[in-house]
Amino acid sequence: MKKIIKKIEDKTAVVGIVGLGYVGLPMAVTVARKGYKVIGVDVSEYAVNHVNAGNNYIGDVDDAELKELVKKGMLTATFDYSEMKEADVIMVAVPTPLDKYQQPDSSYVHASVNSLAENVSKGTLVILESTTYPGTTEEIVAPAFEKKGFKVGEDIFVAFSPERVDPGNKDYKTNNTPKVVGGMTANCNKISEVFYNSILDAPIHLVSTPAIAEMEKIYENTFRNINIALANEMTILCEKMNIDVWEVIEAAKTKPYGFMAFYPGPGIGGHCIPLDPFYLTWKAREYGYHTRLIELAGEINNEMPQFVITKLMKLLNEKGLALSKAKILLLGAAYKKDIEDMRESPIQDLIVLLEQNGSQFDYNDPHVPTFHNELNDKHYKSVSLNNIGDYDAVIIVTDHTAYDYNDIVKRSKLVLDTRFACNGKKADNLVRM
């Protein structure tokens, strides 16, 4: 234990990052920036080759900084887990998706920790950062090393520390977001705390077990999921009552205590909010408990793309035009503004619904020139806004700041704003969701 702490303190420790995606690559850059040699491991040829060439592919990573760190030899990438024998600290940030039955797919975690167990050196700190269900670290990660003869807390140190990446957030990045850590033992917590203090400019909050840290992460995103569902349900009700839900929310925000504003939208995207609550729903079944509120929130949020299309259909009908005969422009494809991330983006559902109704449609997104829709296995390409007046309706799906909304409204026949992007602007052809 003293040996690894000394190596961390004098920056001679080598840090391994398993998974070089939206979580792993920003973390790799953060660690290398602090003076540690970093070795990234990924199964993706694209990721490994791009990192080694100094070419960035993640929005929250600075292109020039990545190139400079690679040039200096502070950051390299490989497919080969045997290089992890050199690592003193290993952070695992691999995907944890849901399968078609809404159950956690832990295969990436299993594969990575089993490969690490074959190659890790005695005295290494291994931290799982992938969002997952409570119990993963104790049920999957630690046993993988114990089977190889390592004693957790003495020969190998294991902890869970949930990633808190918010793509596009200009205020909070990997380096300045507070970190929660739950180690398997007190020694695991101590080493993890020393390490994170050496790379982050943020407080470290220690909890007593990995399961608490795992549950804490799920709680964060379930909190958001449920409150967004409430905002969406209020939107549906306000529509029926002919009340402007956005004005309701702005009024409620004036209360200085007891209220936190959440906003409706055309659906929920990203890797976290649409998926993470279902890890808990799945795990709860082991204890004979049915998470009714979580599942209901998911149902409400999943209904929002259909709500948008139904509202559009009504607006077109008022103009004497059937949706099947209309030409629609979807404005914004990424799941949130000012990023390129398409994971679980609501535009994918909207496209399927438009196709089912026989509509012609295009999309525009300055951050997403092309994308593949996993729901219908089709490829789409962003179009120019030059001919925006040719479309029967424009749906604002993502409120990118690059858009000139005044110009868009001025040149469009009909605009359905699902994001309050037009910020209270009034026009005969502008309708808020």
C-alpha positions as CSV (number, residue, x, y, z in Angstrom):
1,M,0.0,0.0,0.0
2,K,2.8,2.4,0.9
3,K,4.5,1.6,-2.3
4,I,1.6,2.6,-4.6
5,I,0.8,5.7,-2.6
6,K,4.5,6.8,-3.0
7,K,4.4,6.2,-6.8
8,I,1.1,8.3,-7.0
9,E,2.6,11.1,-5.0
10,D,5.8,11.3,-7.0
11,K,4.0,10.8,-10.3
12,T,5.9,7.7,-11.3
13,A,2.7,5.6,-11.3
14,V,1.5,4.4,-14.7
15,V,-2.2,4.7,-15.2
16,G,-4.2,2.4,-17.4
17,I,-7.6,3.4,-18.9
18,V,-9.8,0.6,-20.2
19,G,-12.3,2.1,-22.6
20,L,-11.6,5.2,-24.6
21,G,-15.1,6.6,-25.2
22,Y,-17.0,9.5,-23.8
23,V,-15.8,8.8,-20.3
24,G,-12.4,7.1,-20.8
25,L,-10.8,9.5,-23.2
26,P,-11.5,12.7,-21.2
27,M,-10.3,10.9,-18.1
28,A,-7.1,9.8,-20.0
29,V,-6.4,13.4,-21.0
30,T,-7.1,14.6,-17.4
31,V,-4.7,12.1,-15.9
32,A,-1.9,12.7,-18.5
33,R,-2.3,16.4,-18.0
34,K,-1.3,15.9,-14.4
35,G,1.9,14.3,-15.3
36,Y,1.2,10.6,-15.3
37,K,2.0,8.3,-18.1
38,V,-1.3,6.9,-19.4
39,I,-1.9,3.7,-21.4
40,G,-5.4,3.4,-22.9
41,V,-6.9,0.0,-23.9
42,D,-9.8,-0.3,-26.3
43,V,-11.1,-3.0,-28.6
44,S,-12.0,-0.3,-31.2
45,E,-9.5,0.0,-34.0
46,Y,-10.9,3.5,-34.7
47,A,-10.3,4.6,-31.1
48,V,-6.8,3.2,-30.7
49,N,-5.6,4.5,-34.1
50,H,-7.1,8.0,-33.6
51,V,-5.5,8.3,-30.1
52,N,-2.1,7.2,-31.3
53,A,-2.3,9.7,-34.2
54,G,-3.3,12.5,-31.8
55,N,-6.7,12.8,-33.5
56,N,-9.6,13.7,-31.2
57,Y,-13.1,12.2,-31.6
58,I,-14.8,13.3,-28.3
59,G,-16.4,16.8,-28.0
60,D,-15.2,17.5,-24.4
61,V,-11.6,16.8,-25.3
62,D,-9.4,19.6,-26.5
63,D,-7.9,18.7,-29.9
64,A,-4.6,20.5,-29.4
65,E,-4.1,19.1,-25.9
66,L,-4.6,15.6,-26.9
67,K,-2.2,15.9,-29.8
68,E,0.4,17.5,-27.5
69,L,0.1,14.7,-24.8
70,V,0.4,12.0,-27.5
71,K,3.4,13.8,-29.0
72,K,5.1,13.9,-25.6
73,G,4.5,10.2,-25.0
74,M,2.3,10.9,-22.0
75,L,-0.7,9.1,-23.7
76,T,-0.7,6.0,-25.9
77,A,-3.4,3.5,-26.8
78,T,-3.3,-0.2,-27.5
79,F,-5.5,-3.3,-28.0
80,D,-3.2,-5.4,-25.9
81,Y,-4.2,-6.0,-22.2
82,S,-0.7,-7.3,-21.5
83,E,0.5,-3.7,-21.4
84,M,-1.6,-3.3,-18.2
85,K,1.1,-5.2,-16.4
86,E,3.0,-1.9,-16.3
87,A,0.0,0.0,-14.8
88,D,-0.2,0.9,-11.1
89,V,-3.7,2.3,-11.3
90,I,-6.3,1.0,-13.8
91,M,-9.6,2.8,-14.4
92,V,-12.3,0.8,-16.2
93,A,-14.8,2.9,-18.3
94,V,-16.5,0.4,-20.6
95,P,-20.1,0.4,-21.9
96,T,-22.9,-0.9,-19.7
97,P,-25.9,-1.0,-22.1
98,L,-29.3,-2.5,-21.7
99,D,-30.3,-5.5,-23.7
100,K,-33.6,-5.8,-25.6
101,Y,-35.4,-6.9,-22.4
102,Q,-34.2,-3.7,-20.6
103,Q,-31.8,-5.8,-18.5
104,P,-28.2,-4.7,-17.8
105,D,-25.6,-6.2,-20.3
106,S,-22.5,-6.6,-18.1
107,S,-20.5,-8.5,-20.8
108,Y,-18.1,-5.6,-21.3
109,V,-17.4,-5.4,-17.6
110,H,-16.9,-9.1,-17.4
111,A,-14.6,-9.2,-20.4
112,S,-12.4,-6.3,-19.3
113,V,-11.9,-7.3,-15.7
114,N,-11.2,-10.9,-16.7
115,S,-8.6,-9.7,-19.1
116,L,-7.1,-7.5,-16.5
117,A,-7.0,-10.3,-13.9
118,E,-4.8,-12.2,-16.4
119,N,-2.4,-9.3,-16.7
120,V,-2.5,-7.1,-13.6
121,S,0.5,-6.8,-11.3
122,K,0.3,-7.2,-7.5
123,G,-0.3,-3.9,-5.7
124,T,-2.4,-2.4,-8.4
125,L,-5.5,-0.2,-7.8
126,V,-8.4,-1.1,-10.0
127,I,-11.4,1.4,-10.2
128,L,-14.6,0.7,-12.1
129,E,-16.2,3.9,-13.4
130,S,-18.8,2.5,-15.6
131,T,-22.4,3.2,-14.5
132,T,-24.0,0.0,-13.3
133,Y,-26.3,-1.7,-10.8
134,P,-25.5,-1.9,-7.1
135,G,-23.4,-4.9,-6.4
136,T,-21.4,-5.0,-9.7
137,T,-18.0,-4.3,-8.0
138,E,-18.5,-6.9,-5.3
139,E,-20.1,-9.5,-7.6
140,I,-18.1,-9.2,-10.8
141,V,-15.0,-7.1,-10.4
142,A,-13.5,-8.3,-7.1
143,P,-14.1,-12.0,-7.7
144,A,-12.3,-11.8,-11.1
145,F,-9.1,-11.0,-9.2
146,E,-9.8,-13.3,-6.2
147,K,-10.0,-16.2,-8.6
148,K,-6.4,-15.5,-9.7
149,G,-5.2,-15.6,-6.1
150,F,-5.2,-11.9,-5.2
151,K,-6.5,-10.8,-1.8
152,V,-8.5,-7.6,-2.2
153,G,-7.3,-4.9,0.1
154,E,-3.8,-6.4,0.3
155,D,-2.6,-7.8,-3.0
156,I,-5.1,-5.8,-5.2
157,F,-7.1,-2.7,-4.4
158,V,-10.6,-2.4,-5.8
159,A,-13.1,0.5,-5.8
160,F,-16.0,1.9,-7.6
161,S,-16.2,5.6,-8.6
162,P,-19.1,6.6,-10.8
163,E,-18.3,8.7,-13.9
164,R,-20.0,12.1,-13.9
165,V,-19.6,13.2,-17.5
166,D,-22.1,15.8,-18.8
167,P,-21.3,16.3,-22.5
168,G,-21.3,19.9,-23.5
169,N,-21.3,21.3,-20.0
170,K,-19.0,24.4,-20.1
171,D,-18.7,24.7,-16.4
172,Y,-18.1,21.2,-15.1
173,K,-15.6,18.8,-16.8
174,T,-13.9,15.7,-15.6
175,N,-11.3,17.6,-13.7
176,N,-13.5,19.8,-11.6
177,T,-16.6,17.6,-10.9
178,P,-16.7,16.3,-7.3
179,K,-15.9,12.6,-7.1
180,V,-17.6,9.8,-5.1
181,V,-15.5,6.8,-4.3
182,G,-16.5,3.5,-2.6
183,G,-13.7,1.0,-2.0
184,M,-13.9,-2.6,-1.1
185,T,-11.8,-2.0,2.1
186,A,-10.4,1.0,4.0
187,N,-7.1,0.6,2.2
188,C,-8.9,0.7,-1.2
189,N,-10.6,3.9,-0.2
190,K,-7.4,5.5,1.0
191,I,-5.4,4.8,-2.1
192,S,-8.3,5.9,-4.4
193,E,-8.6,9.1,-2.4
194,V,-4.9,9.8,-2.8
195,F,-5.0,9.1,-6.5
196,Y,-8.1,11.2,-7.3
197,N,-6.8,14.1,-5.2
198,S,-3.7,14.1,-7.4
199,I,-5.6,14.4,-10.7
200,L,-8.8,16.3,-9.9
201,D,-9.4,19.9,-8.8
202,A,-12.6,18.9,-6.9
203,P,-13.6,17.4,-3.6
204,I,-13.4,13.6,-3.1
205,H,-16.4,12.1,-1.2
206,L,-15.6,8.7,0.3
207,V,-18.5,6.2,1.1
208,S,-18.2,3.0,3.0
209,T,-18.9,0.4,0.2
210,P,-18.9,0.2,-3.6
211,A,-22.6,-0.6,-3.5
212,I,-23.3,2.8,-2.0
213,A,-21.3,4.5,-4.7
214,E,-23.1,2.5,-7.4
215,M,-26.5,3.2,-5.9
216,E,-25.7,6.9,-5.6
217,K,-25.0,7.2,-9.3
218,I,-28.3,5.4,-10.2
219,Y,-30.1,7.7,-7.7
220,E,-28.7,10.8,-9.4
221,N,-30.0,9.8,-12.8
222,T,-33.3,8.4,-11.6
223,F,-33.9,11.7,-9.8
224,R,-33.5,13.5,-13.2
225,N,-35.5,10.9,-15.1
226,I,-38.5,11.1,-12.8
227,N,-38.5,14.9,-12.6
228,I,-38.3,15.2,-16.4
229,A,-41.2,12.7,-16.6
230,L,-43.2,15.0,-14.3
231,A,-42.4,18.0,-16.6
232,N,-43.5,15.9,-19.6
233,E,-46.7,14.9,-17.9
234,M,-47.5,18.5,-17.0
235,T,-46.9,19.3,-20.7
236,I,-49.5,16.7,-21.8
237,L,-52.0,18.0,-19.3
238,C,-51.3,21.7,-20.1
239,E,-51.9,20.9,-23.8
240,K,-55.3,19.6,-23.0
241,M,-56.1,22.6,-20.8
242,N,-54.7,25.1,-23.3
243,I,-52.1,26.3,-20.8
244,D,-48.6,27.3,-21.7
245,V,-46.4,24.8,-19.7
246,W,-43.3,26.9,-20.3
247,E,-44.8,29.9,-18.7
248,V,-45.9,27.7,-15.8
249,I,-42.3,26.5,-15.3
250,E,-40.9,30.1,-15.5
251,A,-43.4,31.2,-12.9
252,A,-42.6,28.3,-10.6
253,K,-38.9,29.1,-10.8
254,T,-39.4,32.3,-9.0
255,K,-39.8,30.4,-5.7
256,P,-36.4,30.6,-4.0
257,Y,-36.7,27.2,-2.2
258,G,-38.4,23.9,-2.6
259,F,-38.5,23.9,-6.4
260,M,-36.0,22.8,-9.0
261,A,-36.9,23.5,-12.7
262,F,-36.9,20.5,-15.1
263,Y,-38.1,20.9,-18.6
264,P,-40.1,18.9,-21.1
265,G,-38.8,17.8,-24.5
266,P,-39.4,15.5,-27.4
267,G,-37.9,12.6,-25.6
268,I,-34.9,11.7,-23.4
269,G,-31.5,11.0,-24.9
270,G,-28.0,10.2,-23.9
271,H,-26.5,7.1,-22.3
272,C,-27.4,7.9,-18.7
273,I,-31.0,9.1,-18.0
274,P,-32.9,6.8,-20.4
275,L,-30.9,3.7,-19.3
276,D,-29.5,3.9,-15.7
277,P,-32.9,3.8,-13.8
278,F,-33.5,0.4,-15.4
279,Y,-30.4,-1.1,-13.9
280,L,-32.1,-0.4,-10.5
281,T,-35.4,-1.8,-11.7
282,W,-33.7,-5.0,-12.8
283,K,-31.8,-5.3,-9.5
284,A,-34.8,-4.6,-7.4
285,R,-36.5,-7.8,-8.7
286,E,-33.9,-9.9,-6.9
287,Y,-35.3,-8.4,-3.7
288,G,-39.0,-8.9,-4.6
289,Y,-39.6,-5.2,-5.1
290,H,-41.3,-3.5,-8.1
291,T,-40.0,0.1,-8.8
292,R,-43.3,1.4,-10.0
293,L,-42.4,5.1,-10.0
294,I,-39.2,4.5,-12.0
295,E,-41.0,2.4,-14.6
296,L,-43.9,4.9,-14.9
297,A,-41.5,7.7,-15.5
298,G,-39.9,5.7,-18.3
299,E,-43.3,5.1,-19.9
300,I,-44.2,8.8,-19.8
301,N,-40.8,9.9,-21.3
302,N,-41.0,7.3,-24.0
303,E,-44.4,8.6,-25.0
304,M,-43.1,12.1,-25.8
305,P,-42.0,11.5,-29.5
306,Q,-45.6,10.3,-30.2
307,F,-46.9,13.4,-28.4
308,V,-44.8,15.7,-30.7
309,I,-46.0,13.9,-33.8
310,T,-49.6,14.0,-32.7
311,K,-49.4,17.7,-32.0
312,L,-47.7,18.3,-35.4
313,M,-50.5,16.3,-37.1
314,K,-53.1,18.5,-35.4
315,L,-51.3,21.7,-36.5
316,L,-51.1,20.5,-40.1
317,N,-54.7,19.5,-40.1
318,E,-55.7,23.0,-39.1
319,K,-54.0,24.1,-42.3
320,G,-55.8,21.5,-44.3
321,L,-52.7,19.4,-44.8
322,A,-52.3,15.7,-43.9
323,L,-49.1,14.6,-42.3
324,S,-48.7,11.9,-45.0
325,K,-48.6,14.7,-47.6
326,A,-46.3,17.0,-45.7
327,K,-42.6,17.7,-45.9
328,I,-41.0,18.1,-42.5
329,L,-37.6,19.4,-41.4
330,L,-36.2,18.2,-38.1
331,L,-33.9,20.8,-36.6
332,G,-31.2,19.3,-34.5
333,A,-30.3,15.6,-34.2
334,A,-28.0,15.3,-31.1
335,Y,-29.7,14.4,-27.9
336,K,-28.8,17.8,-26.3
337,K,-27.6,21.2,-27.5
338,D,-24.1,22.0,-28.8
339,I,-22.8,18.5,-28.8
340,E,-22.4,15.7,-31.5
341,D,-23.6,12.9,-29.3
342,M,-26.4,10.8,-30.9
343,R,-26.9,8.2,-28.2
344,E,-30.6,7.5,-27.6
345,S,-31.5,10.8,-29.3
346,P,-35.2,11.4,-29.7
347,I,-34.8,12.2,-33.3
348,Q,-34.5,8.5,-34.0
349,D,-38.0,7.8,-32.7
350,L,-39.4,10.9,-34.4
351,I,-38.0,9.7,-37.8
352,V,-39.6,6.2,-37.3
353,L,-43.0,7.8,-36.5
354,L,-42.8,10.2,-39.6
355,E,-42.0,7.2,-41.8
356,Q,-44.9,5.3,-40.4
357,N,-47.2,8.2,-41.3
358,G,-45.8,8.4,-44.8
359,S,-44.2,11.8,-44.4
360,Q,-41.3,13.2,-46.4
361,F,-38.6,14.6,-44.1
362,D,-35.0,15.9,-43.7
363,Y,-32.9,16.9,-40.8
364,N,-30.3,19.6,-40.2
365,D,-27.6,19.6,-37.4
366,P,-24.4,21.6,-37.6
367,H,-22.8,19.1,-35.1
368,V,-24.0,15.9,-36.8
369,P,-23.4,15.9,-40.5
370,T,-24.5,12.2,-40.8
371,F,-25.9,9.5,-38.5
372,H,-27.2,6.0,-38.5
373,N,-30.6,5.4,-37.0
374,E,-30.4,2.1,-35.0
375,L,-34.2,1.9,-34.8
376,N,-34.7,1.5,-38.5
377,D,-31.1,0.7,-39.6
378,K,-31.0,3.6,-42.1
379,H,-28.4,6.3,-42.7
380,Y,-29.2,10.0,-42.9
381,K,-27.4,13.2,-44.0
382,S,-27.9,16.7,-42.8
383,V,-29.3,19.2,-45.3
384,S,-28.8,22.9,-45.8
385,L,-31.2,25.5,-44.3
386,N,-31.2,27.5,-47.5
387,N,-34.6,26.0,-48.6
388,I,-36.2,26.0,-45.1
389,G,-39.3,27.8,-46.6
390,D,-40.0,24.7,-48.8
391,Y,-41.0,22.6,-45.8
392,D,-44.5,22.5,-44.5
393,A,-43.3,22.4,-40.9
394,V,-40.1,22.6,-38.9
395,I,-39.7,20.8,-35.6
396,I,-37.0,22.1,-33.3
397,V,-35.7,18.9,-31.8
398,T,-32.4,20.2,-30.3
399,D,-31.8,23.8,-29.3
400,H,-28.3,24.3,-30.6
401,T,-27.0,27.9,-30.0
402,A,-25.7,28.0,-33.5
403,Y,-29.2,28.4,-34.9
404,D,-30.6,31.8,-35.7
405,Y,-34.1,31.2,-34.4
406,N,-35.5,34.6,-35.4
407,D,-34.4,33.8,-39.0
408,I,-35.8,30.3,-38.8
409,V,-39.2,31.5,-37.7
410,K,-39.2,34.3,-40.2
411,R,-38.5,31.9,-43.2
412,S,-40.6,28.9,-42.1
413,K,-44.3,28.2,-42.8
414,L,-44.7,26.5,-39.4
415,V,-42.4,26.0,-36.5
416,L,-43.1,23.5,-33.6
417,D,-40.6,24.3,-30.8
418,T,-40.2,21.4,-28.4
419,R,-37.3,23.0,-26.5
420,F,-38.4,26.6,-25.8
421,A,-35.6,27.5,-28.1
422,C,-37.4,30.6,-29.4
423,N,-37.5,31.9,-25.8
424,G,-41.0,33.3,-25.6
425,K,-40.9,34.8,-29.1
426,K,-44.4,35.2,-30.5
427,A,-45.3,34.7,-34.2
428,D,-48.4,33.4,-36.0
429,N,-46.4,30.5,-37.4
430,L,-44.6,29.5,-34.1
431,V,-46.1,27.0,-31.7
432,R,-44.5,25.8,-28.5
433,M,-44.9,22.2,-27.4
